[in-house]
């Protein structure tokens, strides 16, 4: 497996998308690119933020509405729903779904395991 080298001060793959989404989830209204830029990192290039927002829009993760010559963005789904969908997608990719679930379950903290058991008991 190739070693992944990080440039000091640079975000890892997906990290910036997560930060942009966190800013949108925290907002009580749709945000412009400039507003997202200020929330995430004012020194981050405007075009970088716009690229991330465009990618999120193309993936169907955020909605975009016109506001004059600019757009406002807001998340389509909450953080919990998106995370659950990502977990389902990961489970669907592997050849041994049960094995992945077993590894996941045995890596949970005691507190998370108890929360999961409570949810499963209510489901029955």
C-alpha positions as CSV (number, residue, x, y, z in Angstrom):
1,X,0.0,0.0,0.0
2,X,1.4,3.4,-0.9
3,X,2.2,5.8,1.8
4,X,0.0,8.9,1.9
5,X,2.1,12.1,2.4
6,X,0.3,15.1,3.8
7,X,1.6,18.6,3.1
8,X,1.8,20.4,6.4
9,X,-1.2,22.8,6.8
10,X,-3.2,21.1,4.1
11,X,-6.4,19.2,4.7
12,X,-6.8,15.6,3.9
13,X,-9.2,14.2,1.2
14,X,-12.8,14.8,2.3
15,X,-11.8,16.9,5.3
16,X,-12.7,20.2,3.6
17,X,-16.0,18.8,2.4
18,X,-16.8,17.8,6.0
19,X,-15.9,21.3,7.2
20,X,-18.1,23.0,4.6
21,X,-21.0,20.7,5.5
22,X,-20.5,21.4,9.2
23,X,-20.7,25.1,8.5
24,X,-23.9,24.6,6.5
25,X,-25.4,22.4,9.2
26,X,-24.6,25.0,11.9
27,X,-26.3,27.8,9.9
28,X,-29.9,28.7,10.5
29,X,-30.3,29.7,6.8
30,X,-28.7,29.0,3.4
31,X,-25.2,30.5,3.0
32,X,-23.4,32.1,0.1
33,X,-19.9,30.9,-0.9
34,X,-18.4,33.9,0.9
35,X,-20.3,33.2,4.1
36,X,-19.1,29.5,4.0
37,X,-15.6,30.7,3.4
38,X,-15.7,32.9,6.5
39,X,-17.1,30.1,8.6
40,X,-14.6,27.5,7.5
41,X,-11.4,29.5,7.0
42,X,-11.3,33.1,5.9
43,X,-7.8,32.5,4.4
44,X,-9.1,29.6,2.2
45,X,-9.4,30.6,-1.4
46,X,-13.0,31.6,-2.5
47,X,-12.6,29.4,-5.6
48,X,-11.7,26.4,-3.4
49,X,-14.8,26.8,-1.4
50,X,-16.9,27.3,-4.5
51,X,-15.4,24.1,-6.0
52,X,-16.3,22.1,-2.9
53,X,-19.9,23.5,-2.8
54,X,-20.3,22.7,-6.5
55,X,-19.1,19.1,-5.9
56,X,-21.5,18.8,-3.0
57,X,-24.3,20.1,-5.2
58,X,-23.5,17.7,-8.0
59,X,-23.5,14.8,-5.5
60,X,-27.0,15.9,-4.3
61,X,-25.7,16.6,-0.8
62,X,-26.6,20.3,-0.9
63,X,-29.3,22.4,-2.6
64,X,-28.4,25.6,-4.4
65,X,-30.7,28.5,-5.0
66,X,-30.1,31.7,-7.0
67,X,-29.8,35.0,-5.1
68,X,-29.0,37.6,-7.6
69,X,-25.7,36.8,-9.2
70,X,-24.7,34.4,-6.5
71,X,-26.0,31.2,-5.0
72,X,-27.0,30.2,-1.5
73,X,-26.4,26.6,-0.3
74,X,-28.1,24.5,2.2
75,X,-27.7,20.8,3.1
76,X,-30.3,18.4,1.8
77,X,-29.9,15.9,4.7
78,X,-28.8,16.2,8.3
79,X,-25.5,14.9,9.5
80,X,-26.9,11.8,11.0
81,X,-28.8,10.8,7.8
82,X,-25.8,11.4,5.6
83,X,-23.5,9.4,7.9
84,X,-25.9,6.5,8.0
85,X,-26.1,6.5,4.2
86,X,-22.3,6.5,4.0
87,X,-22.2,3.6,6.4
88,X,-24.7,1.6,4.3
89,X,-22.7,2.3,1.2
90,X,-19.5,1.0,2.8
91,X,-21.3,-2.1,4.0
92,X,-22.7,-2.7,0.5
93,X,-19.2,-2.6,-1.1
94,X,-17.6,-5.4,0.8
95,X,-18.0,-9.1,0.1
96,X,-18.5,-10.0,3.8
97,X,-21.1,-7.7,5.2
98,X,-21.4,-9.8,8.4
99,X,-17.7,-9.7,9.0
100,X,-17.6,-5.9,8.6
101,X,-20.5,-5.5,11.0
102,X,-18.7,-7.8,13.5
103,X,-15.5,-5.8,13.3
104,X,-17.4,-2.6,13.7
105,X,-19.5,-3.8,16.6
106,X,-16.4,-5.1,18.5
107,X,-14.6,-1.8,18.0
108,X,-17.4,0.2,19.7
109,X,-16.8,1.8,23.0
110,X,-19.0,0.4,25.8
111,X,-21.2,3.5,25.7
112,X,-21.7,3.3,21.9
113,X,-22.4,-0.5,22.2
114,X,-25.1,0.2,24.9
115,X,-26.6,2.9,22.7
116,X,-26.7,0.5,19.7
117,X,-28.3,-2.3,21.8
118,X,-31.0,0.1,23.0
119,X,-31.8,1.1,19.4
120,X,-31.9,-2.5,18.3
121,X,-34.2,-3.5,21.2
122,X,-36.6,-0.7,20.3
123,X,-36.6,-1.8,16.6
124,X,-37.9,-5.3,17.5
